[in-house]
């Protein structure tokens, strides 16, 4: 019984010591075995590992690609415009020994702080050498690659690899937004005024051309009308001349009747004259009576 009482605690102690000497390496991590702060083992492959219990310690680092969003910083471009810029970096621990030496016991937290400082130095270095229009455009992949390369060179001393860097925000500072918007509005209003002025000028040219066309067409129409009217008058005079040549007495008779008609055309017209006047001379003459009696039916009707 006495021996059993000693054996069981001893077995328990040996089991605890054996368990404390073993550790498991996950496939998503890198492991260092430290003894009094010195690296004794490096385990990059998953599986079971052993260490000296109570003397050696196991330090684990995530082997996956980690992300780091940076805080916004103001950057002055080569055209003296200021932009608020922040970035998003993806990084990975590649050398756990150098990583341990660089960041100490603080691990990933200290590494992210130092990497953010590297990025905050690299971003103004790259973006400060170009104009703001290039940074604000969609074609800025080359700029992000330059920032990544600088961060990768600086991060190598920390035992990490900067996989990628992306610019997530490139905006104007708040105090400059209103001035920028006012300038943009003024530019758009100036462009609108220029367009309106050009449109007014074009409209004036169109109206002037239309007016000139109207004048030309009207003048041409009037000229043609005068030509037609002249030709008609000439034809009328020719017909009158032919009619007068065929029967001068009847022509004189119809002319006198036309003059009577015109004189008495108005309903309220009244004529007071001497019957012996020249106005009725043709009706009193024998020639007029003979023309009225012996002329055509039309002449007789007109005389009556």
NUDOMAR-792868 format. One record per residue: x, y, z of N, C-alpha, C in turn; residue in one letter. Coordinates in nm, 2 decimals, padded with zeros to 4 digits. Layout:
# NUDOMAR-792868
  neast nnorth    nup caeast canorth   caup  ceast cnorth    cup rest
      X      Y      Z      X       Y      Z      X      Y      Z    A
...
END
This chain:
# NUDOMAR-792868
  neast nnorth    nup caeast canorth   caup  ceast cnorth    cup rest
  00.08 -00.12  00.00  00.00   00.00  00.00  00.09  00.12  00.00    X
  00.19  00.12  00.08  00.28   00.24  00.09  00.35  00.26 -00.05    X
  00.39  00.16 -00.12  00.45   00.18 -00.25  00.35  00.23 -00.35    X
  00.23  00.18 -00.35  00.13   00.23 -00.44  00.10  00.37 -00.42    X
  00.10  00.42 -00.29  00.08   00.56 -00.26  00.18  00.65 -00.32    X
  00.31  00.60 -00.33  00.42   00.68 -00.39  00.42  00.67 -00.54    X
  00.38  00.55 -00.59  00.39   00.53 -00.74  00.29  00.61 -00.81    X
  00.17  00.62 -00.76  00.06   00.70 -00.84  00.10  00.84 -00.85    X
  00.15  00.91 -00.75  00.19   01.05 -00.77  00.31  01.07 -00.86    X
  00.40  00.97 -00.85  00.51   00.98 -00.94  00.47  00.96 -01.09    X
  00.38  00.87 -01.11  00.33   00.85 -01.25  00.26  00.98 -01.30    X
  00.18  01.03 -01.21  00.11   01.16 -01.25  00.21  01.27 -01.28    X
  00.31  01.28 -01.20  00.41   01.38 -01.22  00.48  01.35 -01.35    X
  00.52  01.23 -01.38  00.59   01.20 -01.50  00.50  01.22 -01.62    X
  00.37  01.19 -01.61  00.28   01.22 -01.72  00.26  01.37 -01.74    X
  00.26  01.45 -01.64  00.25   01.59 -01.66  00.37  01.65 -01.72    X
  00.49  01.59 -01.68  00.62   01.64 -01.74  00.62  01.60 -01.89    X
  00.58  01.48 -01.92  00.58   01.43 -02.06  00.48  01.52 -02.14    X
  00.37  01.55 -02.09  00.27   01.63 -02.16  00.32  01.77 -02.18    X
  00.39  01.82 -02.08  00.44   01.96 -02.09  00.56  01.96 -02.19    X
  00.62  01.85 -02.22  00.73   01.85 -02.32  00.68  01.84 -02.46    X
  00.56  01.81 -02.48  00.50   01.80 -02.62  00.42  01.92 -02.65    X
  00.42  01.95 -02.78  00.34   02.06 -02.84  00.30  02.02 -02.98    X
  00.19  02.08 -03.02  00.13   02.05 -03.16  00.15  02.18 -03.24    X
  00.20  02.16 -03.36  00.21   02.27 -03.46  00.09  02.27 -03.55    X
  00.01  02.37 -03.56 -00.10   02.38 -03.65 -00.05  02.42 -03.79    X
 -00.12  02.38 -03.89 -00.08   02.41 -04.03 -00.09  02.56 -04.06    X
 -00.16  02.63 -03.98 -00.18   02.77 -04.00 -00.09  02.86 -03.92    X
  00.02  02.80 -03.87  00.11   02.88 -03.79  00.25  02.84 -03.80    X
  00.34  02.93 -03.76  00.49   02.90 -03.74  00.52  02.90 -03.59    X
  00.61  02.81 -03.55  00.64   02.80 -03.41  00.79  02.81 -03.38    X
  00.82  02.89 -03.28  00.96   02.89 -03.23  00.97  02.84 -03.09    X
  01.07  02.76 -03.06  01.10   02.71 -02.93  01.21  02.79 -02.87    X
  01.18  02.86 -02.76  01.28   02.95 -02.70  01.33  02.89 -02.56    X
  01.46  02.92 -02.54  01.51   02.88 -02.41  01.59  03.00 -02.36    X
  01.54  03.06 -02.25  01.59   03.18 -02.19  01.61  03.29 -02.30    X
  01.50  03.30 -02.39  01.50   03.41 -02.49  01.57  03.37 -02.61    X
  01.65  03.26 -02.62  01.72   03.22 -02.74  01.64  03.12 -02.81    X
  01.65  03.13 -02.95  01.57   03.03 -03.03  01.65  02.90 -03.04    X
  01.58  02.80 -03.00  01.63   02.66 -03.01  01.57  02.58 -03.12    X
  01.45  02.60 -03.15  01.39   02.52 -03.26  01.30  02.62 -03.34    X
  01.29  02.58 -03.47  01.20   02.65 -03.57  01.11  02.54 -03.63    X
  00.98  02.55 -03.61  00.89   02.45 -03.66  00.79  02.52 -03.76    X
  00.81  02.49 -03.89  00.73   02.55 -03.99  00.63  02.45 -04.05    X
  00.65  02.32 -04.02  00.56   02.22 -04.06  00.47  02.17 -03.95    X
  00.34  02.14 -03.99  00.25   02.09 -03.89  00.29  01.95 -03.83    X
  00.25  01.93 -03.71  00.28   01.80 -03.65  00.31  01.81 -03.50    X
  00.37  01.71 -03.44  00.39   01.70 -03.30  00.54  01.74 -03.28    X
  00.56  01.83 -03.18  00.70   01.87 -03.14  00.73  01.84 -02.99    X
  00.86  01.85 -02.96  00.90   01.83 -02.82  00.99  01.94 -02.78    X
  00.98  01.97 -02.65  01.07   02.07 -02.59  01.11  02.03 -02.45    X
  01.20  02.10 -02.39  01.24   02.07 -02.25  01.14  02.14 -02.16    X
  01.07  02.06 -02.08  00.96   02.12 -02.00  01.02  02.21 -01.89    X
  00.94  02.32 -01.87  00.97   02.42 -01.76  01.10  02.50 -01.80    X
  01.16  02.47 -01.90  01.28   02.55 -01.94  01.26  02.62 -02.07    X
  01.20  02.55 -02.16  01.18   02.60 -02.30  01.03  02.64 -02.31    X
  01.01  02.75 -02.39  00.88   02.80 -02.42  00.85  02.79 -02.57    X
  00.72  02.78 -02.60  00.67   02.78 -02.74  00.61  02.91 -02.77    X
  00.65  02.97 -02.88  00.59   03.10 -02.93  00.53  03.07 -03.07    X
  00.41  03.11 -03.08  00.34   03.08 -03.21  00.31  03.21 -03.28    X
  00.32  03.20 -03.42  00.29   03.31 -03.51  00.20  03.27 -03.62    X
  00.10  03.35 -03.65  00.01   03.32 -03.75  00.08  03.31 -03.89    X
  00.06  03.20 -03.96  00.13   03.19 -04.09  00.04  03.23 -04.21    X
 -00.08  03.28 -04.18 -00.17   03.32 -04.28 -00.14  03.47 -04.32    X
 -00.20  03.51 -04.44 -00.18   03.65 -04.48 -00.27  03.74 -04.40    X
 -00.21  03.84 -04.33 -00.29   03.93 -04.24 -00.31  04.06 -04.31    X
 -00.41  04.14 -04.26 -00.44   04.27 -04.32 -00.41  04.38 -04.22    X
 -00.39  04.49 -04.28 -00.36   04.61 -04.20 -00.42  04.74 -04.27    X
 -00.52  04.79 -04.21 -00.57   04.92 -04.26 -00.50  05.04 -04.19    X
 -00.45  05.13 -04.27 -00.37   05.24 -04.21 -00.47  05.36 -04.18    X
 -00.42  05.44 -04.09 -00.50   05.56 -04.06 -00.48  05.67 -04.17    X
 -00.58  05.75 -04.19 -00.57   05.86 -04.29 -00.46  05.96 -04.26    X
 -00.39  05.99 -04.37 -00.28   06.10 -04.36 -00.30  06.20 -04.47    X
 -00.25  06.32 -04.45 -00.26   06.42 -04.56 -00.13  06.42 -04.63    X
 -00.14  06.42 -04.77 -00.03   06.42 -04.85 -00.04  06.54 -04.95    X
  00.08  06.60 -04.97  00.08   06.72 -05.06  00.14  06.67 -05.20    X
  00.06  06.68 -05.30  00.09   06.64 -05.44  00.19  06.73 -05.50    X
  00.25  06.70 -05.61  00.34   06.78 -05.68  00.28  06.91 -05.73    X
  00.15  06.91 -05.75  00.08   07.04 -05.79  00.03  07.12 -05.68    X
  00.08  07.09 -05.55  00.05   07.16 -05.43 -00.09  07.14 -05.38    X
 -00.16  07.04 -05.43 -00.29   07.01 -05.38 -00.28  06.90 -05.27    X
 -00.36  06.91 -05.17 -00.35   06.82 -05.05 -00.46  06.72 -05.06    X
 -00.43  06.59 -05.03 -00.53   06.49 -05.04 -00.52  06.41 -04.91    X
 -00.63  06.36 -04.86 -00.64   06.27 -04.75 -00.63  06.13 -04.80    X
 -00.53  06.05 -04.76 -00.51   05.92 -04.82 -00.49  05.82 -04.71    X
 -00.56  05.70 -04.73 -00.53   05.59 -04.64 -00.52  05.46 -04.73    X
 -00.46  05.36 -04.67 -00.42   05.24 -04.75 -00.46  05.11 -04.68    X
 -00.46  05.00 -04.75 -00.49   04.87 -04.70 -00.38  04.78 -04.74    X
 -00.31  04.72 -04.64 -00.19   04.64 -04.68 -00.22  04.49 -04.63    X
 -00.17  04.40 -04.71 -00.18   04.26 -04.68 -00.03  04.20 -04.66    X
 -00.01  04.14 -04.55  00.13   04.10 -04.52  00.13  03.96 -04.45    X
  00.25  03.90 -04.44  00.27   03.77 -04.39  00.40  03.75 -04.32    X
  00.41  03.68 -04.22  00.53   03.65 -04.15  00.61  03.54 -04.23    X
  00.73  03.57 -04.27  00.80   03.48 -04.36  00.93  03.42 -04.28    X
  00.98  03.50 -04.19  01.10   03.46 -04.12  01.07  03.48 -03.97    X
  01.03  03.37 -03.90  00.99   03.39 -03.76  01.10  03.43 -03.67    X
  01.22  03.39 -03.70  01.34   03.42 -03.61  01.36  03.57 -03.62    X
  01.37  03.63 -03.74  01.40   03.77 -03.76  01.27  03.85 -03.70    X
  01.16  03.79 -03.72  01.04   03.86 -03.67  01.04  03.87 -03.52    X
  01.09  03.76 -03.45  01.10   03.76 -03.31  01.20  03.86 -03.26    X
  01.31  03.87 -03.33  01.42   03.96 -03.30  01.38  04.11 -03.32    X
  01.29  04.13 -03.42  01.25   04.27 -03.45  01.14  04.32 -03.36    X
  01.05  04.24 -03.33  00.93   04.29 -03.26  00.93  04.24 -03.11    X
  01.01  04.14 -03.08  01.02   04.10 -02.94  00.89  04.02 -02.90    X
  00.85  04.04 -02.77  00.74   03.96 -02.72  00.61  04.02 -02.76    X
  00.61  04.14 -02.81  00.48   04.20 -02.85  00.41  04.14 -02.98    X
  00.50  04.07 -03.06  00.45   04.00 -03.17  00.38  04.08 -03.28    X
  00.26  04.03 -03.32  00.19   04.09 -03.43  00.15  04.23 -03.41    X
  00.11  04.27 -03.29  00.07   04.41 -03.26  00.18  04.50 -03.29    X
  00.30  04.47 -03.24  00.42   04.56 -03.26  00.45  04.56 -03.41    X
  00.44  04.45 -03.48  00.47   04.44 -03.62  00.38  04.53 -03.70    X
  00.25  04.53 -03.67  00.15   04.61 -03.74  00.18  04.76 -03.72    X
  00.22  04.80 -03.59  00.25   04.94 -03.57  00.37  04.98 -03.65    X
  00.47  04.90 -03.66  00.59   04.94 -03.74  00.56  04.94 -03.89    X
  00.48  04.84 -03.93  00.45   04.84 -04.07  00.36  04.96 -04.11    X
  00.28  05.00 -04.02  00.20   05.12 -04.05  00.29  05.24 -04.07    X
  00.39  05.25 -03.98  00.49   05.36 -04.00  00.56  05.36 -04.13    X
  00.60  05.23 -04.17  00.66   05.22 -04.30  00.57  05.27 -04.42    X
  00.45  05.23 -04.41  00.35   05.27 -04.51  00.33  05.42 -04.51    X
  00.32  05.48 -04.39  00.30   05.62 -04.38  00.42  05.70 -04.43    X
  00.53  05.64 -04.44  00.65   05.71 -04.50  00.65  05.68 -04.65    X
  00.61  05.57 -04.69  00.62   05.53 -04.83  00.51  05.60 -04.92    X
  00.39  05.62 -04.86  00.28   05.69 -04.93  00.32  05.83 -04.97    X
  00.36  05.92 -04.88  00.40   06.05 -04.93  00.52  06.05 -05.02    X
  00.61  05.96 -05.00  00.73   05.95 -05.09  00.69  05.93 -05.23    X
  00.59  05.84 -05.26  00.55   05.81 -05.39  00.45  05.91 -05.44    X
  00.34  05.94 -05.37  00.24   06.02 -05.42  00.28  06.17 -05.42    X
  00.38  06.21 -05.34  00.42   06.35 -05.35  00.50  06.38 -05.47    X
  00.53  06.29 -05.55  00.61   06.31 -05.68  00.52  06.32 -05.80    X
  00.39  06.30 -05.78  00.30   06.30 -05.90  00.19  06.40 -05.88    X
  00.11  06.43 -05.98  00.00   06.53 -05.97 -00.12  06.46 -05.91    X
 -00.21  06.54 -05.85 -00.33   06.49 -05.79 -00.42  06.42 -05.89    X
 -00.42  06.47 -06.01 -00.51   06.41 -06.11 -00.48  06.26 -06.14    X
 -00.35  06.22 -06.13 -00.31   06.08 -06.15 -00.35  06.00 -06.03    X
 -00.35  06.06 -05.91 -00.39   05.98 -05.79 -00.54  05.96 -05.78    X
 -00.61  06.06 -05.83 -00.76   06.05 -05.83 -00.81  05.97 -05.94    X
 -00.74  05.94 -06.04 -00.78   05.87 -06.16 -00.79  05.72 -06.12    X
 -00.85  05.64 -06.21 -00.86   05.49 -06.19 -00.72  05.43 -06.22    X
 -00.64  05.49 -06.30 -00.52   05.43 -06.35 -00.40  05.47 -06.25    X
 -00.41  05.40 -06.13 -00.31   05.43 -06.03 -00.24  05.30 -05.97    X
 -00.26  05.19 -06.05 -00.20   05.07 -06.01 -00.05  05.08 -05.99    X
  00.01  05.15 -06.09  00.16   05.17 -06.08  00.20  05.23 -05.95    X
  00.13  05.33 -05.90  00.16   05.40 -05.78  00.15  05.30 -05.66    X
  00.05  05.22 -05.66  00.03   05.13 -05.55  00.14  05.02 -05.55    X
  00.18  04.98 -05.67  00.29   04.89 -05.67  00.42  04.95 -05.62    X
  00.45  05.08 -05.65  00.57   05.14 -05.59  00.56  05.15 -05.44    X
  00.45  05.18 -05.39  00.43   05.18 -05.24  00.46  05.04 -05.18    X
  00.40  04.94 -05.25  00.42   04.80 -05.20  00.57  04.76 -05.20    X
  00.64  04.80 -05.31  00.78   04.76 -05.32  00.86  04.83 -05.21    X
  00.84  04.95 -05.18  00.91   05.02 -05.07  00.88  04.95 -04.94    X
  00.75  04.93 -04.91  00.71   04.86 -04.79  00.77  04.72 -04.78    X
  00.78  04.65 -04.89  00.84   04.52 -04.89  00.99  04.52 -04.86    X
  01.06  04.62 -04.91  01.20   04.63 -04.88  01.22  04.66 -04.73    X
  01.14  04.75 -04.68  01.16   04.79 -04.54  01.11  04.68 -04.45    X
  01.00  04.61 -04.49  00.95   04.51 -04.41  01.03  04.38 -04.40    X
  01.12  04.36 -04.49  01.21   04.25 -04.49  01.29  04.24 -04.36    X
  01.33  04.36 -04.31  01.41   04.36 -04.18  01.32  04.31 -04.07    X
  01.19  04.31 -04.08  01.10   04.26 -03.97  01.07  04.12 -03.99    X
  01.12  04.05 -04.10  01.09   03.91 -04.12  00.95  03.89 -04.18    X
  00.90  04.00 -04.24  00.76   03.98 -04.30  00.77  04.02 -04.45    X
  00.67  03.98 -04.53  00.66   04.01 -04.67  00.53  04.08 -04.69    X
  00.54  04.20 -04.75  00.42   04.28 -04.78  00.37  04.23 -04.92    X
  00.26  04.16 -04.91  00.20   04.10 -05.03  00.14  04.20 -05.13    X
  00.06  04.30 -05.07 -00.01   04.39 -05.16 -00.04  04.52 -05.08    X
 -00.05  04.63 -05.15 -00.09   04.76 -05.09 -00.20  04.82 -05.18    X
 -00.31  04.86 -05.12 -00.41   04.93 -05.20 -00.45  05.06 -05.14    X
 -00.47  05.16 -05.22 -00.52   05.29 -05.17 -00.67  05.28 -05.16    X
 -00.72  05.30 -05.04 -00.87   05.29 -05.03 -00.94  05.42 -05.02    X
 -00.87  05.53 -04.99 -00.93   05.66 -04.99 -00.83  05.77 -05.04    X
 -00.88  05.85 -05.13 -00.80   05.96 -05.18 -00.90  06.08 -05.20    X
 -00.92  06.15 -05.09 -01.02   06.26 -05.09 -00.95  06.39 -05.05    X
 -01.02  06.50 -05.08 -00.97   06.64 -05.04 -01.00  06.65 -04.89    X
 -00.91  06.73 -04.82 -00.94   06.76 -04.68 -01.07  06.84 -04.67    X
 -01.14  06.83 -04.55 -01.27   06.89 -04.53 -01.27  07.04 -04.56    X
 -01.16  07.11 -04.51 -01.15   07.25 -04.53 -01.14  07.29 -04.67    X
 -01.10  07.20 -04.76 -01.08   07.24 -04.90 -01.20  07.20 -04.98    X
 -01.29  07.11 -04.93 -01.39   07.06 -05.01 -01.48  07.17 -05.06    X
 -01.53  07.27 -04.97 -01.62   07.37 -05.02 -01.55  07.46 -05.12    X
 -01.43  07.50 -05.10 -01.36   07.58 -05.20 -01.35  07.51 -05.33    X
 -01.32  07.38 -05.33 -01.31   07.30 -05.45 -01.44  07.29 -05.52    X
 -01.55  07.27 -05.44 -01.68   07.26 -05.50 -01.72  07.40 -05.56    X
 -01.69  07.51 -05.49 -01.72   07.64 -05.55 -01.64  07.67 -05.68    X
 -01.52  07.62 -05.68 -01.44   07.64 -05.81 -01.50  07.56 -05.92    X
 -01.54  07.43 -05.89 -01.60   07.35 -05.99 -01.73  07.41 -06.04    X
 -01.81  07.46 -05.95 -01.94   07.53 -05.99 -01.91  07.65 -06.08    X
 -01.81  07.73 -06.04 -01.77   07.84 -06.13 -01.73  07.80 -06.26    X
 -01.65  07.69 -06.27 -01.60   07.64 -06.40 -01.72  07.60 -06.49    X
 -01.81  07.52 -06.42 -01.93   07.47 -06.50 -02.02  07.59 -06.54    X
 -02.03  07.69 -06.46 -02.11   07.81 -06.50 -02.05  07.88 -06.61    X
 -01.91  07.89 -06.61 -01.84   07.96 -06.72 -01.86  07.88 -06.85    X
 -01.85  07.75 -06.84 -01.87   07.67 -06.96 -02.01  07.68 -07.01    X
 -02.11  07.68 -06.92 -02.25   07.70 -06.96 -02.27  07.84 -07.03    X
 -02.21  07.94 -06.97 -02.22   08.07 -07.03 -02.16  08.08 -07.17    X
 -02.04  08.01 -07.19 -01.98   08.00 -07.32 -02.07  07.93 -07.42    X
 -02.13  07.82 -07.37 -02.22   07.74 -07.46 -02.34  07.83 -07.50    X
 -02.39  07.90 -07.40 -02.51   07.98 -07.43 -02.47  08.09 -07.53    X
 -02.35  08.15 -07.51 -02.31   08.26 -07.60 -02.29  08.20 -07.74    X
 -02.22  08.09 -07.75 -02.20   08.02 -07.88 -02.34  07.99 -07.95    X
 -02.43  07.94 -07.86 -02.56   07.91 -07.92 -02.64  08.03 -07.97    X
 -02.63  08.15 -07.89 -02.69   08.27 -07.93 -02.62  08.32 -08.06    X
 -02.49  08.31 -08.07 -02.42   08.35 -08.20 -02.47  08.27 -08.31    X
 -02.48  08.14 -08.29 -02.53   08.05 -08.40 -02.67  08.08 -08.44    X
 -02.75  08.11 -08.34 -02.89   08.15 -08.37 -02.90  08.28 -08.45    X
 -02.82  08.37 -08.41 -02.82   08.50 -08.48 -02.77  08.48 -08.63    X
 -02.68  08.39 -08.65 -02.63   08.36 -08.79 -02.75  08.30 -08.87    X
 -02.82  08.20 -08.80 -02.93   08.14 -08.87 -03.04  08.23 -08.90    X
 -03.07  08.32 -08.80 -03.18   08.42 -08.83 -03.14  08.52 -08.94    X
 -03.01  08.56 -08.94 -02.97   08.65 -09.04 -02.97  08.59 -09.18    X
 -02.93  08.46 -09.18 -02.94   08.39 -09.31 -03.08  08.37 -09.36    X
 -03.17  08.34 -09.26 -03.31   08.33 -09.30 -03.37  08.46 -09.35    X
 -03.34  08.57 -09.28 -03.39   08.70 -09.32 -03.34  08.73 -09.46    X
 -03.21  08.71 -09.48 -03.15   08.74 -09.61 -03.22  08.65 -09.72    X
 -03.25  08.53 -09.69 -03.32   08.44 -09.78 -03.46  08.49 -09.81    X
 -03.53  08.54 -09.70 -03.66   08.59 -09.72 -03.66  08.71 -09.82    X
 -03.56  08.80 -09.79 -03.55   08.92 -09.87 -03.52  08.89 -10.02    X
 -03.43  08.79 -10.04 -03.39   08.75 -10.17 -03.51  08.68 -10.24    X
 -03.58  08.60 -10.17 -03.70   08.53 -10.23 -03.81  08.63 -10.26    X
 -03.83  08.73 -10.17 -03.94   08.83 -10.19 -03.90  08.92 -10.31    X
 -03.77  08.96 -10.31 -03.73   09.04 -10.42 -03.75  08.97 -10.56    X
 -03.71  08.84 -10.56 -03.72   08.77 -10.68 -03.87  08.75 -10.72    X
 -03.95  08.72 -10.62 -04.10   08.71 -10.65 -04.15  08.84 -10.70    X
 -04.12  08.95 -10.64 -04.17   09.08 -10.69 -04.12  09.10 -10.83    X
 -03.99  09.07 -10.86 -03.94   09.09 -10.99 -04.02  09.01 -11.09    X
 -04.04  08.88 -11.06 -04.12   08.80 -11.15 -04.26  08.85 -11.17    X
 -04.32  08.90 -11.05 -04.45   08.95 -11.06 -04.46  09.07 -11.15    X
 -04.36  09.16 -11.14 -04.35   09.28 -11.23 -04.34  09.24 -11.38    X
 -04.26  09.13 -11.40 -04.24   09.09 -11.54 -04.37  09.03 -11.59    X
 -04.44  08.95 -11.51 -04.57   08.89 -11.55 -04.67  09.00 -11.57    X
 -04.67  09.10 -11.48 -04.77   09.21 -11.49 -04.74  09.29 -11.62    X
 -04.61  09.32 -11.64 -04.58   09.39 -11.77 -04.62  09.32 -11.89    X
 -04.59  09.19 -11.89 -04.64   09.11 -12.00 -04.79  09.11 -12.02    X
 -04.86  09.10 -11.90 -05.01   09.10 -11.91 -05.06  09.24 -11.96    X
 -05.00  09.35 -11.91 -05.03   09.48 -11.96 -05.01  09.49 -12.11    X
 -04.90  09.44 -12.15 -04.87   09.45 -12.30 -04.97  09.37 -12.38    X
 -05.01  09.25 -12.32 -05.10   09.17 -12.39 -05.24  09.24 -12.39    X
 -05.27  09.30 -12.28 -05.40   09.38 -12.28 -05.40  09.49 -12.38    X
 -05.29  09.57 -12.38 -05.28   09.68 -12.48 -05.29  09.63 -12.62    X
 -05.23  09.51 -12.64 -05.24   09.46 -12.78 -05.38  09.42 -12.81    X
 -05.45  09.36 -12.72 -05.59   09.32 -12.74 -05.68  09.45 -12.77    X
 -05.65  09.55 -12.68 -05.73   09.67 -12.70 -05.70  09.74 -12.84    X
 -05.57  09.73 -12.87 -05.54   09.79 -13.00 -05.60  09.72 -13.12    X
 -05.60  09.58 -13.11 -05.67   09.51 -13.21 -05.82  09.53 -13.22    X
 -05.88  09.54 -13.10 -06.02   09.57 -13.09 -06.05  09.71 -13.15    X
 -05.97  09.81 -13.11 -05.99   09.94 -13.16 -05.98  09.95 -13.31    X
 -05.88  09.87 -13.36 -05.86   09.87 -13.51 -05.98  09.80 -13.58    X
 -06.04  09.70 -13.52 -06.15   09.64 -13.59 -06.28  09.72 -13.59    X
 -06.31  09.79 -13.48 -06.43   09.87 -13.48 -06.41  09.99 -13.39    X
 -06.35  10.10 -13.44 -06.32   10.22 -13.36 -06.44  10.28 -13.29    X
 -06.56  10.28 -13.37 -06.67   10.35 -13.31 -06.73  10.27 -13.19    X
 -06.73  10.13 -13.20 -06.78   10.05 -13.09 -06.68  10.06 -12.97    X
 -06.56  10.07 -13.00 -06.46   10.08 -12.89 -06.47  10.21 -12.82    X
 -06.50  10.32 -12.90 -06.52   10.45 -12.83 -06.65  10.44 -12.75    X
 -06.75  10.37 -12.80 -06.88   10.36 -12.73 -06.86  10.29 -12.59    X
 -06.79  10.17 -12.60 -06.77   10.10 -12.47 -06.68  10.17 -12.38    X
 -06.59  10.25 -12.43 -06.51   10.33 -12.34 -06.59  10.43 -12.26    X
 -06.68  10.49 -12.34 -06.77   10.60 -12.27 -06.86  10.53 -12.17    X
 -06.91  10.41 -12.20 -06.99   10.34 -12.10 -06.92  10.31 -11.97    X
 -06.79  10.27 -11.99 -06.71   10.23 -11.88 -06.68  10.35 -11.79    X
 -06.66  10.47 -11.85 -06.64   10.59 -11.78 -06.77  10.63 -11.70    X
 -06.89  10.61 -11.76 -07.01   10.63 -11.69 -07.02  10.54 -11.57    X
 -06.99  10.42 -11.59 -07.00   10.32 -11.48 -06.91  10.35 -11.37    X
 -06.79  10.39 -11.39 -06.70   10.43 -11.29 -06.75  10.55 -11.21    X
 -06.81  10.65 -11.29 -06.85   10.77 -11.23 -06.97  10.75 -11.13    X
 -07.05  10.65 -11.17 -07.17   10.63 -11.09 -07.16  10.50 -11.01    X
 -07.04  10.45 -10.98 -07.02   10.32 -10.91 -07.07  10.32 -10.77    X
 -07.05  10.43 -10.69 -07.09   10.44 -10.55 -07.24  10.45 -10.54    X
 -07.30  10.39 -10.45 -07.45   10.40 -10.43 -07.50  10.53 -10.39    X
 -07.42  10.61 -10.32 -07.45   10.74 -10.27 -07.40  10.85 -10.36    X
 -07.35  10.82 -10.48 -07.30   10.92 -10.57 -07.41  10.99 -10.64    X
 -07.39  11.12 -10.66 -07.49   11.20 -10.73 -07.41  11.29 -10.82    X
 -07.45  11.31 -10.95 -07.39   11.39 -11.05 -07.49  11.50 -11.10    X
 -07.45  11.62 -11.09 -07.54   11.73 -11.14 -07.46  11.79 -11.25    X
 -07.51  11.78 -11.37 -07.44   11.84 -11.49 -07.54  11.88 -11.60    X
 -07.49  11.96 -11.69 -07.57   12.01 -11.80 -07.58  11.90 -11.90    X
 -07.71  11.87 -11.95 -07.73   11.77 -12.05 -07.65  11.79 -12.18    X
 -07.62  11.92 -12.19 -07.55   11.96 -12.32 -07.39  11.95 -12.30    X
 -07.35  11.89 -12.18 -07.21   11.88 -12.16 -07.14  11.78 -12.24    X
 -07.01  11.78 -12.23 -06.93   11.68 -12.31 -06.95  11.54 -12.26    X
 -07.00  11.52 -12.14 -07.01   11.39 -12.08 -07.11  11.30 -12.16    X
 -07.22  11.37 -12.21 -07.32   11.30 -12.29 -07.32  11.33 -12.43    X
 -07.20  11.38 -12.47 -07.19   11.42 -12.61 -07.20  11.30 -12.71    X
 -07.15  11.19 -12.67 -07.15   11.07 -12.76 -07.29  11.01 -12.77    X
 -07.36  11.01 -12.66 -07.50   10.96 -12.67 -07.59  11.05 -12.75    X
 -07.56  11.18 -12.76 -07.65   11.27 -12.84 -07.61  11.26 -12.99    X
 -07.49  11.22 -13.02 -07.44   11.22 -13.16 -07.51  11.11 -13.24    X
 -07.52  11.14 -13.37 -07.57   11.04 -13.46 -07.49  10.92 -13.47    X
 -07.35  10.94 -13.45 -07.26   10.82 -13.46 -07.29  10.73 -13.34    X
 -07.31  10.79 -13.22 -07.34   10.71 -13.11 -07.47  10.63 -13.12    X
 -07.57  10.70 -13.18 -07.70   10.63 -13.19 -07.69  10.52 -13.30    X
 -07.61  10.55 -13.40 -07.59   10.45 -13.50 -07.52  10.33 -13.45    X
 -07.42  10.36 -13.37 -07.34   10.25 -13.32 -07.42  10.17 -13.22    X
 -07.51  10.24 -13.15 -07.60   10.17 -13.05 -07.70  10.08 -13.13    X
 -07.75  10.14 -13.24 -07.85   10.06 -13.31 -07.80  09.96 -13.40    X
 -07.69  09.99 -13.47 -07.64   09.89 -13.57 -07.52  09.81 -13.52    X
 -07.48  09.83 -13.39 -07.37   09.75 -13.33 -07.41  09.62 -13.29    X
 -07.32  09.54 -13.23 -07.35   09.41 -13.18 -07.45  09.41 -13.07    X
 -07.50  09.29 -13.03 -07.60   09.28 -12.92 -07.54  09.33 -12.79    X
 -07.41  09.30 -12.77 -07.35   09.35 -12.65 -07.35  09.50 -12.64    X
 -07.32  09.56 -12.76 -07.32   09.71 -12.76 -07.45  09.76 -12.74    X
 -07.56  09.70 -12.79 -07.69   09.75 -12.78 -07.73  09.74 -12.63    X
 -07.70  09.63 -12.57 -07.73   09.61 -12.42 -07.66  09.71 -12.34    X
 -07.54  09.74 -12.38 -07.46   09.84 -12.30 -07.52  09.98 -12.32    X
 -07.57  10.01 -12.44 -07.62   10.15 -12.47 -07.75  10.16 -12.39    X
 -07.84  10.06 -12.39 -07.96   10.07 -12.31 -07.93  10.08 -12.16    X
END
